[in-house]
Amino acid sequence: MILDQSHIGIHLLFDNQFISNVFKEDFNEDEFFTVENLVQAQEDLIRLIKSKSLDEKRDFISKLSQDQKNRLVRTYFYIIENDIKQKQQRPH
């Protein structure tokens, strides 16, 4: 449900201002895709997914460090982008 909502620009897990601030920061995609960073992103994402309710997910996010939150937002948007691409029908 969260992914479906995000496809239309409704981001239930993150405040829009926070998302905007994350994407205003300088960003090195090569550093993001290091093995260490991806492992940390995966661990946080798994813990987020295991949270049952939306409130539990938001509570989990609120307890993360700023760097973890930023990484989680970027991971979330990579997932959204890939999900949208996979669902697009390609003309023949």
C-alpha positions in Angstrom: 0.0 0.0 0.0 2.8 2.4 0.9 4.5 1.8 -2.5 1.2 2.3 -4.4 0.6 5.6 -2.6 4.1 6.8 -3.3 3.6 6.2 -7.0 1.2 9.1 -7.0 3.3 11.3 -4.8 1.8 10.5 -1.4 4.7 9.6 1.0 3.2 8.2 4.2 6.5 7.5 5.9 8.3 10.8 5.4 7.5 14.4 5.7 7.6 16.2 2.4 10.0 18.9 3.7 12.3 16.2 5.0 12.4 14.5 1.6 13.1 17.8 -0.1 16.0 18.5 2.3 17.5 15.1 1.7 17.6 15.7 -2.0 19.0 19.2 -1.7 22.1 17.8 -0.1 25.2 16.9 -2.2 25.1 13.3 -3.1 27.6 10.8 -4.5 25.8 7.9 -6.1 29.0 5.8 -6.2 29.3 6.1 -2.4 25.7 5.2 -1.9 26.1 1.9 -3.8 29.1 0.7 -1.8 28.6 -2.8 -0.3 28.8 -1.4 3.3 26.1 1.3 2.6 23.8 -1.1 0.9 24.1 -3.6 3.7 23.2 -0.9 6.2 20.3 0.3 4.0 19.0 -3.3 3.7 19.2 -3.8 7.5 17.2 -0.6 8.1 14.7 -1.5 5.4 14.1 -5.0 6.8 13.5 -3.5 10.3 11.1 -1.0 8.8 9.2 -3.7 6.9 8.9 -5.8 10.1 7.2 -2.9 11.8 3.5 -3.8 11.6 1.6 -0.5 11.6 2.2 2.9 10.0 2.7 4.4 13.4 5.3 1.7 14.3 7.1 2.4 11.0 7.2 6.2 11.7 8.4 5.5 15.3 11.2 3.4 14.0 12.2 6.1 11.5 12.1 8.8 14.2 14.7 6.8 16.2 17.2 6.6 13.4 20.2 8.9 13.1 20.1 11.6 10.5 22.4 9.7 8.2 20.3 6.6 8.5 17.1 8.6 7.7 18.8 10.1 4.7 19.9 6.7 3.5 16.5 5.3 4.1 14.8 8.1 2.1 17.1 7.6 -0.8 16.6 3.8 -0.7 12.9 4.3 -0.6 13.0 6.4 -3.7 15.2 4.0 -5.5 12.7 1.3 -4.7 9.8 3.5 -5.9 11.6 4.3 -9.1 12.4 0.7 -9.9 8.9 -0.4 -9.1 7.4 2.2 -11.5 9.9 1.1 -14.2 9.0 -2.5 -13.8 5.2 -1.8 -14.0 5.5 0.3 -17.2 4.4 -1.4 -20.3 6.8 -1.2 -23.2 5.3 -0.5 -26.6 6.0 -3.2 -29.2 
